[in-house]
Amino acid sequence: MSGTVVAVSCNEEYSFTKPSRESVTLLAGLGVEGDVHAGVTVRHRFRVRQDPTQPNLRQVHLMHEELFAEVAEAGFEVGPGELGENITTRGIDLLGLPTGALLRIGDEAVVEVTGLRNPCAQIDAFQRGLMKQVVGRGEDGRVSYKAGVMGVVRVGGRVRPGDGIGIELPDGPLRPLERV
């Protein structure tokens, strides 16, 4: 399984959306250089209030471009970076990856998938009703989260639109993604 980087985004200020860039640099153990969420410990304001010493399992937010087409069918217009993601992908079932999967992005960067993005109410503030499109219930009645995955940077490197993405599954039994 492989895919492509569609867009890269970062923002040095707390803001729901992130402007697209020509490239971003991933820093090992920190996240996206210049992004407000980069750091060894948690940077999301809600989580900082809970416990600022928590490890930052949300250094990089990746979202599949295919979600944009899905929400468009329900009348929503969303583009890269608008839901706060750092890397927009195409051709990878991000939500189907197991915990610990490694994403080899471009020539150097490696991101380890830590879990599902736990969407927040800011999604409805961005576009009223959009939250119901990215959080729902599966056929089995369980809550499903579609707003991308989170990861930590294992190996740094520059990432650009058009870069390839390879996937390496972890050894041992595969663990499904949970919210982080």
Backbone as a chain_set.jsonl record, in Angstrom:
{"seq": "MSGTVVAVSCNEEYSFTKPSRESVTLLAGLGVEGDVHAGVTVRHRFRVRQDPTQPNLRQVHLMHEELFAEVAEAGFEVGPGELGENITTRGIDLLGLPTGALLRIGDEAVVEVTGLRNPCAQIDAFQRGLMKQVVGRGEDGRVSYKAGVMGVVRVGGRVRPGDGIGIELPDGPLRPLERV", "coords": {"N": [[0.849, -1.168, 0.0], [0.584, 2.182, -0.866], [0.856, 5.754, -1.024], [0.27, 9.269, -1.661], [1.484, 12.538, -0.892], [-0.662, 15.219, -0.752], [-0.943, 17.842, 0.131], [0.722, 20.121, 2.378], [0.701, 21.602, 5.612], [1.006, 24.168, 8.103], [0.963, 26.057, 11.166], [2.02, 28.678, 13.158], [0.592, 29.794, 15.15], [-2.16, 29.361, 17.451], [-4.883, 28.187, 15.856], [-7.762, 27.093, 14.125], [-7.681, 26.311, 11.403], [-4.999, 25.618, 9.08], [-2.581, 27.19, 7.131], [-1.687, 26.226, 3.788], [1.522, 25.121, 2.661], [4.616, 25.325, 0.762], [6.382, 23.41, 1.534], [7.084, 21.406, 4.458], [9.032, 20.913, 7.402], [9.747, 18.051, 9.15], [10.55, 17.326, 12.47], [12.434, 15.127, 14.347], [10.952, 13.553, 17.106], [9.595, 15.849, 17.818], [7.775, 17.159, 15.942], [6.111, 19.166, 13.497], [8.154, 21.579, 12.218], [7.925, 24.888, 13.336], [5.212, 24.736, 13.803], [2.456, 25.224, 15.961], [1.732, 23.032, 17.486], [3.96, 21.461, 17.8], [6.276, 19.65, 19.77], [7.743, 17.972, 22.624], [6.138, 17.4, 24.808], [2.574, 17.446, 25.317], [0.664, 19.757, 23.345], [-1.808, 20.656, 22.638], [-4.338, 22.802, 23.609], [-6.554, 22.048, 25.316], [-5.721, 19.567, 26.305], [-3.353, 20.314, 27.561], [-4.331, 21.756, 29.702], [-5.4, 19.648, 31.161], [-3.184, 17.941, 31.781], [-0.097, 19.017, 31.565], [2.269, 17.605, 31.307], [2.007, 15.335, 29.813], [3.04, 13.02, 27.269], [3.534, 14.077, 23.895], [1.538, 12.787, 21.708], [0.419, 13.643, 19.471], [1.875, 14.982, 17.459], [1.933, 15.262, 14.688], [-0.642, 15.722, 12.395], [-2.467, 13.844, 10.197], [-4.5, 13.681, 7.314], [-6.835, 12.156, 5.149], [-7.385, 12.943, 1.794], [-9.594, 11.944, 0.526], [-11.69, 12.166, 2.3], [-12.634, 14.756, 1.947], [-14.102, 14.678, -0.442], [-16.099, 12.956, 0.377], [-17.463, 14.451, 2.41], [-18.284, 16.519, 0.825], [-20.362, 15.465, -0.622], [-22.378, 15.703, 1.182], [-22.777, 18.361, 1.172], [-20.747, 20.025, 2.153], [-17.849, 22.066, 1.915], [-14.523, 21.497, 1.942], [-11.048, 21.96, 2.224], [-7.479, 21.209, 1.853], [-5.703, 21.484, 4.921], [-7.698, 22.92, 6.185], [-9.086, 21.622, 8.2], [-7.258, 21.526, 10.135], [-5.136, 19.794, 9.711], [-1.741, 18.649, 9.214], [-0.563, 17.187, 7.162], [-1.937, 16.301, 4.162], [-3.204, 13.484, 2.613], [-3.357, 11.11, -0.148], [-4.786, 8.128, -1.365], [-4.274, 6.293, 0.655], [-5.575, 4.253, 3.185], [-5.876, 5.694, 5.84], [-7.368, 5.552, 8.226], [-7.68, 2.877, 8.58], [-5.253, 1.899, 9.333], [-3.001, 0.209, 11.617], [-2.184, 0.832, 15.094], [1.037, 2.108, 15.608], [1.951, 1.773, 13.012], [4.296, 2.627, 10.494], [4.856, 5.486, 8.589], [6.515, 6.212, 5.775], [7.665, 9.018, 4.464], [8.276, 10.904, 1.656], [11.762, 11.466, 0.976], [13.094, 11.04, 3.415], [11.631, 11.338, 5.896], [9.917, 9.821, 8.677], [6.955, 8.867, 10.135], [5.318, 7.727, 12.972], [2.26, 6.2, 13.47], [-0.009, 7.053, 15.954], [-2.673, 7.13, 16.772], [-6.245, 7.784, 16.389], [-7.566, 10.94, 15.381], [-9.206, 12.869, 17.728], [-11.984, 14.466, 17.188], [-13.005, 17.879, 17.722], [-15.311, 20.368, 19.039], [-14.761, 22.612, 17.555], [-14.901, 21.985, 14.909], [-17.601, 22.143, 14.164], [-17.877, 24.858, 14.575], [-16.359, 25.784, 12.508], [-17.749, 24.864, 10.185], [-21.05, 24.623, 10.413], [-22.631, 21.668, 11.434], [-20.795, 19.973, 10.322], [-19.414, 18.327, 12.065], [-20.997, 16.042, 12.464], [-20.483, 14.706, 10.159], [-17.89, 13.812, 10.39], [-17.764, 12.352, 12.666], [-19.389, 9.517, 13.551], [-21.587, 6.666, 13.591], [-20.817, 3.275, 13.23], [-21.967, 0.327, 11.416], [-22.115, -1.539, 13.41], [-22.833, -0.059, 15.558], [-20.881, 1.184, 17.011], [-18.916, 4.109, 17.786], [-17.486, 5.967, 15.172], [-14.584, 7.527, 13.953], [-13.551, 9.931, 11.675], [-11.786, 11.962, 11.14], [-9.071, 11.883, 10.485], [-5.661, 10.863, 11.355], [-3.251, 10.738, 14.035], [0.225, 11.276, 14.753], [3.691, 10.618, 15.656], [6.915, 11.999, 15.105], [9.451, 10.025, 13.987], [11.734, 9.97, 12.385], [13.21, 12.762, 11.071], [12.681, 15.148, 8.359], [12.261, 16.844, 5.178], [9.059, 17.518, 3.8], [6.97, 17.482, 0.997], [4.267, 18.478, -1.224], [3.292, 15.931, -3.481], [5.213, 14.111, -2.747], [5.957, 10.673, -2.168], [4.352, 8.14, -0.152], [5.08, 5.52, 1.869], [4.173, 2.481, 3.555], [4.822, 0.781, 6.549], [4.06, -1.952, 8.369], [3.653, -2.724, 11.872], [5.495, -5.219, 13.796], [4.207, -8.299, 15.144], [0.974, -8.813, 16.78], [-1.577, -6.868, 15.283], [-2.808, -3.758, 16.391], [-5.851, -2.075, 16.586], [-6.554, 1.392, 15.776], [-7.052, 3.847, 18.288], [-8.673, 6.675, 19.86], [-6.579, 9.516, 20.353]], "CA": [[0.0, 0.0, 0.0], [1.339, 3.423, -0.892], [0.039, 6.909, -1.332], [0.927, 10.505, -2.058], [1.207, 13.771, -0.158], [-1.411, 16.17, -1.565], [-0.655, 19.186, 0.629], [1.31, 20.22, 3.71], [0.22, 22.815, 6.266], [1.409, 24.406, 9.491], [0.625, 27.385, 11.672], [2.742, 28.94, 14.404], [-0.378, 30.321, 16.114], [-3.336, 28.525, 17.654], [-5.938, 28.49, 14.899], [-8.332, 25.828, 13.69], [-7.155, 25.969, 10.089], [-3.56, 25.815, 8.893], [-2.316, 27.513, 5.726], [-0.857, 25.31, 3.01], [2.898, 25.574, 2.447], [5.342, 24.616, -0.3], [6.984, 22.257, 2.196], [7.241, 21.494, 5.91], [10.121, 20.086, 7.895], [9.422, 17.269, 10.327], [11.675, 17.233, 13.398], [12.323, 13.896, 15.136], [10.555, 13.697, 18.496], [8.95, 17.143, 18.075], [6.636, 17.422, 15.078], [6.314, 20.02, 12.329], [8.884, 22.799, 12.559], [7.138, 26.105, 13.217], [3.792, 24.514, 14.091], [2.126, 25.443, 17.366], [1.557, 21.752, 18.176], [5.232, 20.739, 17.889], [6.871, 19.595, 21.095], [7.868, 16.665, 23.271], [4.936, 17.232, 25.622], [1.319, 17.826, 24.681], [0.535, 21.178, 23.012], [-3.21, 21.014, 22.428], [-4.715, 23.576, 24.801], [-7.423, 21.275, 26.205], [-4.899, 18.539, 26.954], [-2.397, 20.996, 28.437], [-5.068, 22.062, 30.944], [-5.566, 18.395, 31.903], [-1.877, 17.509, 32.292], [0.896, 19.516, 30.607], [3.446, 16.728, 31.235], [1.715, 14.189, 28.95], [3.816, 12.991, 26.021], [2.8, 14.579, 22.735], [1.251, 11.738, 20.724], [-0.284, 14.338, 18.394], [2.845, 15.898, 16.848], [1.594, 15.434, 13.278], [-2.012, 15.326, 12.061], [-2.603, 13.466, 8.787], [-5.888, 13.486, 6.909], [-6.998, 11.639, 3.794], [-8.115, 13.838, 0.894], [-10.857, 11.298, 0.163], [-12.725, 12.667, 3.208], [-13.191, 15.993, 1.401], [-15.134, 14.281, -1.408], [-17.202, 12.369, 1.146], [-18.265, 15.502, 3.05], [-18.866, 17.342, -0.243], [-21.65, 14.851, -0.975], [-23.35, 16.195, 2.164], [-22.897, 19.802, 1.015], [-19.668, 20.758, 2.82], [-16.658, 22.293, 1.116], [-13.341, 21.474, 2.801], [-9.807, 21.792, 1.484], [-6.3, 20.895, 2.667], [-5.344, 22.358, 6.032], [-8.847, 23.603, 6.787], [-9.496, 20.924, 9.417], [-6.131, 21.569, 11.055], [-4.126, 18.758, 9.478], [-0.424, 19.046, 8.72], [-0.281, 16.485, 5.912], [-3.104, 15.751, 3.487], [-2.757, 12.337, 1.827], [-4.268, 10.484, -1.114], [-4.476, 6.753, -1.725], [-3.976, 5.455, 1.823], [-6.645, 4.117, 4.167], [-5.279, 6.09, 7.117], [-8.198, 5.118, 9.35], [-7.551, 1.428, 8.696], [-3.907, 1.522, 9.771], [-2.894, -0.17, 13.025], [-1.311, 1.611, 15.964], [2.443, 1.782, 15.41], [2.346, 1.734, 11.601], [5.252, 3.667, 10.119], [4.641, 6.121, 7.293], [7.77, 6.728, 5.222], [7.166, 10.125, 3.648], [9.355, 11.554, 0.921], [13.073, 10.813, 0.963], [13.683, 10.782, 4.725], [10.774, 11.419, 7.083], [9.155, 8.662, 9.139], [5.967, 9.202, 11.164], [4.656, 6.571, 13.578], [0.85, 6.478, 13.741], [-0.316, 6.821, 17.368], [-4.101, 6.946, 16.997], [-7.232, 8.579, 15.661], [-7.835, 12.285, 15.867], [-10.444, 13.039, 18.476], [-12.474, 15.753, 16.721], [-13.544, 18.767, 18.749], [-16.439, 21.217, 18.65], [-14.338, 23.641, 16.603], [-15.302, 21.56, 13.564], [-18.911, 22.745, 13.909], [-17.691, 26.307, 14.486], [-15.82, 26.008, 11.165], [-18.922, 24.71, 9.323], [-22.106, 24.036, 11.231], [-23.106, 20.363, 10.996], [-19.69, 19.161, 9.797], [-19.009, 17.332, 13.067], [-21.751, 14.807, 12.224], [-19.897, 14.034, 9.001], [-16.59, 13.226, 10.723], [-17.987, 11.447, 13.801], [-20.661, 8.843, 13.325], [-21.691, 5.311, 14.147], [-20.696, 2.205, 12.245], [-23.082, -0.612, 11.378], [-22.145, -2.251, 14.686], [-23.253, 0.873, 16.603], [-19.723, 1.828, 17.644], [-18.555, 5.425, 17.268], [-16.39, 5.972, 14.198], [-13.936, 8.83, 13.814], [-13.05, 10.019, 10.311], [-11.043, 13.216, 10.987], [-7.647, 11.666, 10.308], [-4.861, 10.163, 12.358], [-2.175, 11.493, 14.658], [1.468, 10.529, 14.797], [4.909, 11.23, 16.183], [7.999, 11.959, 14.125], [10.563, 9.148, 14.367], [12.883, 10.439, 11.612], [12.862, 14.043, 10.469], [12.946, 15.378, 6.941], [11.376, 17.783, 4.481], [7.913, 16.882, 3.142], [6.38, 18.366, -0.014], [3.222, 17.882, -2.057], [3.808, 15.054, -4.519], [6.051, 13.069, -2.154], [5.344, 9.371, -1.957], [4.186, 7.655, 1.219], [5.096, 4.071, 2.006], [3.671, 2.032, 4.855], [5.453, -0.39, 7.155], [3.235, -2.394, 9.49], [4.45, -3.176, 13.019], [5.574, -6.651, 14.055], [3.299, -8.791, 16.187], [-0.451, -8.609, 16.516], [-1.932, -5.491, 14.934], [-3.772, -3.143, 17.311], [-6.608, -1.017, 15.913], [-6.37, 2.737, 16.28], [-7.992, 4.422, 19.254], [-8.518, 8.132, 19.946], [-5.477, 10.059, 21.17]], "C": [[0.896, 1.232, 0.0], [0.402, 4.554, -1.291], [0.908, 8.102, -1.666], [0.543, 11.63, -1.108], [0.518, 14.731, -1.126], [-1.048, 17.593, -1.177], [-0.007, 19.08, 2.0], [0.927, 21.576, 4.294], [0.821, 22.937, 7.653], [1.04, 25.829, 9.858], [1.329, 27.569, 13.003], [1.837, 29.506, 15.489], [-1.519, 29.325, 16.276], [-4.441, 29.038, 16.746], [-6.483, 27.153, 14.425], [-7.757, 25.389, 12.353], [-5.654, 26.264, 10.036], [-3.31, 26.117, 7.425], [-1.414, 26.473, 5.065], [0.498, 25.959, 2.746], [3.497, 24.817, 1.263], [6.0, 23.364, 0.251], [6.91, 22.487, 3.695], [8.426, 20.601, 6.269], [9.661, 19.383, 9.16], [10.682, 17.118, 11.157], [11.462, 16.029, 14.302], [11.991, 14.218, 16.588], [9.816, 14.976, 18.819], [7.692, 17.382, 17.253], [7.033, 18.294, 13.908], [6.991, 21.315, 12.767], [8.0, 24.026, 12.324], [5.657, 25.938, 13.489], [3.564, 24.617, 15.591], [2.01, 24.138, 18.159], [2.835, 20.93, 18.279], [5.748, 20.774, 19.321], [6.895, 18.185, 21.642], [6.639, 16.375, 24.119], [3.736, 17.825, 24.89], [1.222, 19.342, 24.494], [-0.909, 21.603, 22.775], [-3.745, 21.617, 23.718], [-5.571, 22.79, 25.79], [-6.604, 20.256, 26.99], [-3.86, 19.145, 27.887], [-3.075, 21.323, 29.77], [-5.246, 20.817, 31.8], [-4.27, 17.964, 32.558], [-0.798, 17.918, 31.297], [2.135, 18.632, 30.478], [3.216, 15.497, 30.357], [2.629, 14.187, 27.731], [2.931, 13.437, 24.861], [2.669, 13.479, 21.692], [0.573, 12.312, 19.489], [0.63, 15.365, 17.722], [2.498, 16.234, 15.402], [0.178, 14.914, 13.064], [-2.061, 15.065, 10.558], [-4.066, 13.208, 8.476], [-5.932, 13.054, 5.446], [-7.88, 12.583, 2.972], [-9.485, 13.258, 0.525], [-12.006, 11.742, 1.072], [-13.395, 13.914, 2.637], [-14.302, 15.694, 0.393], [-16.353, 13.715, -0.68], [-18.082, 13.454, 1.774], [-18.889, 16.434, 2.015], [-20.219, 16.793, -0.671], [-22.758, 15.299, -0.025], [-23.446, 17.727, 2.146], [-21.819, 20.64, 1.694], [-18.472, 20.892, 1.886], [-15.464, 22.43, 2.056], [-12.121, 21.229, 1.931], [-8.648, 21.492, 2.414], [-6.0, 21.955, 3.722], [-6.519, 22.971, 6.769], [-9.377, 22.902, 8.03], [-8.317, 20.753, 10.373], [-5.05, 20.54, 10.815], [-2.838, 19.367, 8.946], [-0.111, 18.423, 7.365], [-1.585, 15.901, 5.379], [-2.603, 14.677, 2.524], [-3.804, 11.926, 0.798], [-3.814, 9.045, -1.308], [-4.127, 5.832, -0.577], [-5.204, 5.43, 2.724], [-6.061, 4.416, 5.549], [-6.046, 5.51, 8.3], [-8.107, 3.61, 9.582], [-6.172, 0.962, 9.14], [-3.93, 1.075, 11.229], [-2.025, 0.825, 13.796], [0.126, 1.153, 15.738], [2.878, 1.65, 13.966], [3.303, 2.887, 11.332], [4.92, 4.168, 8.719], [5.967, 6.724, 6.855], [7.386, 7.752, 4.161], [8.336, 10.834, 2.974], [10.641, 10.757, 1.03], [13.545, 10.368, 2.338], [12.689, 10.574, 5.855], [10.046, 10.105, 7.377], [8.254, 9.123, 10.283], [5.348, 7.9, 11.662], [3.238, 6.957, 13.945], [0.539, 6.095, 15.188], [-1.801, 6.616, 17.631], [-4.954, 7.849, 16.134], [-7.327, 9.981, 16.24], [-9.178, 12.275, 16.567], [-11.0, 14.402, 18.097], [-13.103, 16.567, 17.849], [-14.647, 19.645, 18.159], [-16.045, 22.311, 17.67], [-14.711, 23.274, 15.169], [-16.662, 22.148, 13.219], [-18.826, 24.264, 13.855], [-17.16, 26.677, 13.098], [-16.946, 25.934, 10.125], [-19.975, 23.942, 10.107], [-22.613, 22.73, 10.612], [-22.0, 19.437, 10.495], [-19.258, 18.072, 10.773], [-19.725, 16.0, 12.839], [-21.209, 14.027, 11.025], [-18.591, 13.322, 9.348], [-16.63, 12.352, 11.977], [-19.35, 10.825, 13.583], [-20.68, 7.502, 14.021], [-21.604, 4.321, 12.992], [-21.918, 1.306, 12.298], [-23.223, -1.373, 12.686], [-22.543, -1.344, 15.852], [-22.11, 1.59, 17.3], [-19.438, 3.179, 16.986], [-17.39, 5.28, 16.299], [-15.885, 7.401, 14.031], [-13.266, 8.872, 12.448], [-12.113, 11.206, 10.088], [-9.529, 13.02, 10.974], [-6.985, 10.945, 11.461], [-3.771, 11.092, 12.872], [-0.931, 10.62, 14.679], [2.59, 11.318, 15.439], [6.009, 11.051, 15.142], [9.137, 11.113, 14.668], [11.85, 9.562, 13.652], [12.446, 11.714, 10.902], [13.182, 14.104, 8.988], [11.944, 16.351, 6.359], [10.292, 16.986, 3.758], [7.259, 17.913, 2.226], [5.188, 17.684, -0.681], [3.858, 17.082, -3.196], [4.721, 13.973, -3.982], [5.263, 11.779, -1.996], [5.271, 9.031, -0.479], [4.146, 6.135, 1.167], [4.667, 3.687, 3.411], [4.422, 0.779, 5.284], [4.627, -0.76, 8.384], [4.118, -2.893, 10.631], [4.47, -4.697, 13.107], [4.549, -7.033, 15.112], [1.85, -8.56, 15.832], [-0.744, -7.132, 16.274], [-3.014, -4.982, 15.878], [-4.51, -2.041, 16.579], [-6.356, 0.336, 16.562], [-7.46, 3.105, 17.276], [-7.756, 5.927, 19.271], [-7.311, 8.493, 20.804], [-5.664, 11.552, 21.321]], "O": [[1.851, 1.315, 0.772], [-0.688, 4.334, -1.821], [2.106, 7.976, -1.92], [-0.572, 11.671, -0.588], [1.05, 15.024, -2.197], [-0.864, 18.451, -2.039], [-0.164, 18.078, 2.697], [0.839, 22.571, 3.574], [1.111, 21.934, 8.304], [0.832, 26.685, 8.998], [1.242, 26.709, 13.879], [2.269, 29.678, 16.628], [-1.814, 28.546, 15.369], [-4.876, 30.184, 16.86], [-5.736, 26.179, 14.333], [-7.385, 24.228, 12.185], [-5.122, 27.043, 10.827], [-3.777, 25.379, 6.558], [-0.508, 25.92, 5.689], [0.607, 27.179, 2.623], [2.958, 23.803, 0.819], [6.162, 22.374, -0.462], [6.702, 23.611, 4.154], [8.772, 19.669, 5.543], [9.239, 20.025, 10.122], [11.753, 16.821, 10.628], [10.423, 15.919, 14.954], [12.652, 15.04, 17.222], [9.438, 15.19, 19.971], [6.656, 17.763, 17.798], [8.142, 18.186, 13.385], [6.456, 22.056, 13.591], [7.405, 24.183, 11.258], [4.909, 26.913, 13.413], [4.379, 24.152, 16.389], [2.175, 24.143, 19.379], [2.804, 19.812, 18.792], [5.666, 21.799, 19.998], [6.158, 17.313, 21.181], [6.152, 15.245, 24.151], [3.89, 18.611, 23.955], [1.638, 20.113, 25.359], [-1.197, 22.799, 22.717], [-3.623, 21.022, 24.788], [-5.331, 22.863, 26.995], [-6.78, 20.105, 28.199], [-3.522, 18.541, 28.905], [-2.469, 21.185, 30.833], [-5.247, 20.906, 33.027], [-4.244, 17.654, 33.749], [-0.6, 17.239, 30.29], [2.975, 18.887, 29.616], [4.132, 14.695, 30.174], [2.961, 15.252, 27.212], [1.724, 13.196, 24.859], [3.577, 13.262, 20.89], [0.198, 11.578, 18.574], [0.208, 16.488, 17.446], [2.736, 17.351, 14.943], [-0.162, 13.811, 13.492], [-1.742, 15.938, 9.751], [-4.784, 12.596, 9.267], [-5.157, 13.535, 4.619], [-8.969, 12.968, 3.396], [-10.422, 14.005, 0.244], [-13.167, 11.701, 0.665], [-14.596, 14.109, 2.822], [-15.326, 16.378, 0.375], [-17.493, 13.965, -1.072], [-19.308, 13.387, 1.682], [-19.906, 17.071, 2.289], [-21.117, 17.551, -1.038], [-23.935, 15.278, -0.383], [-24.112, 18.321, 2.995], [-21.969, 21.857, 1.797], [-18.125, 19.959, 1.162], [-15.399, 23.358, 2.862], [-12.147, 20.403, 1.019], [-8.81, 21.516, 3.634], [-6.038, 23.156, 3.452], [-6.352, 23.491, 7.872], [-10.056, 23.531, 8.841], [-8.366, 19.943, 11.299], [-4.131, 20.414, 11.625], [-2.831, 20.431, 8.326], [0.528, 19.05, 6.519], [-2.249, 15.112, 6.051], [-1.699, 14.918, 1.724], [-4.964, 12.333, 0.86], [-2.619, 8.767, -1.404], [-3.721, 4.694, -0.809], [-5.803, 6.471, 2.994], [-5.787, 3.503, 6.328], [-5.445, 5.033, 9.263], [-8.427, 3.128, 10.669], [-5.943, -0.237, 9.305], [-4.787, 1.514, 11.997], [-1.233, 1.562, 13.208], [0.401, -0.046, 15.683], [4.061, 1.434, 13.704], [3.144, 3.982, 11.871], [4.73, 3.384, 7.79], [6.48, 7.643, 7.494], [6.855, 7.408, 3.105], [9.262, 11.302, 3.637], [10.62, 9.533, 1.159], [14.32, 9.417, 2.438], [12.899, 9.702, 6.698], [9.623, 9.386, 6.472], [8.723, 9.693, 11.268], [4.908, 7.07, 10.867], [3.029, 7.94, 14.657], [0.787, 4.964, 15.605], [-2.16, 5.984, 18.624], [-4.46, 8.575, 15.271], [-7.185, 10.178, 17.447], [-10.16, 11.737, 16.056], [-10.538, 15.413, 18.627], [-13.657, 16.016, 18.8], [-14.877, 19.66, 16.95], [-16.914, 22.887, 17.015], [-14.823, 24.149, 14.311], [-16.864, 22.608, 12.095], [-19.62, 24.9, 13.161], [-17.469, 27.747, 12.575], [-17.083, 26.827, 9.288], [-19.804, 22.764, 10.42], [-22.974, 22.682, 9.436], [-22.239, 18.25, 10.27], [-18.789, 17.013, 10.356], [-19.121, 14.941, 13.005], [-21.452, 12.827, 10.898], [-18.218, 12.35, 8.692], [-15.647, 11.69, 12.308], [-20.349, 11.531, 13.448], [-19.888, 7.241, 14.926], [-22.219, 4.496, 11.94], [-22.803, 1.502, 13.131], [-24.32, -1.805, 13.039], [-22.59, -1.791, 16.998], [-22.34, 2.504, 18.092], [-19.682, 3.369, 15.795], [-16.428, 4.561, 16.571], [-16.665, 8.352, 13.976], [-12.506, 7.971, 12.095], [-11.685, 11.439, 8.958], [-8.787, 13.902, 11.407], [-7.634, 10.485, 12.4], [-3.419, 12.086, 12.237], [-1.014, 9.393, 14.63], [2.463, 12.508, 15.726], [6.024, 10.072, 14.396], [9.724, 11.447, 15.697], [12.931, 9.513, 14.239], [11.426, 11.732, 10.213], [13.858, 13.233, 8.439], [10.913, 16.645, 6.964], [10.555, 15.929, 3.184], [7.024, 19.056, 2.618], [5.105, 16.456, -0.703], [4.843, 17.514, -3.796], [4.99, 12.999, -4.686], [4.062, 11.793, -1.727], [6.025, 9.56, 0.337], [3.292, 5.543, 0.508], [4.786, 4.48, 4.344], [4.629, -0.147, 4.5], [4.511, 0.027, 9.324], [5.203, -3.423, 10.393], [3.595, -5.378, 12.573], [4.084, -6.189, 15.878], [1.532, -8.158, 14.712], [-0.224, -6.261, 16.971], [-4.003, -5.667, 16.138], [-3.877, -1.155, 16.004], [-5.993, 0.422, 17.735], [-8.622, 2.727, 17.128], [-6.746, 6.402, 18.752], [-7.05, 7.871, 21.834], [-4.853, 12.213, 21.971]]}, "num_chains": 1, "name": "protein.A"}
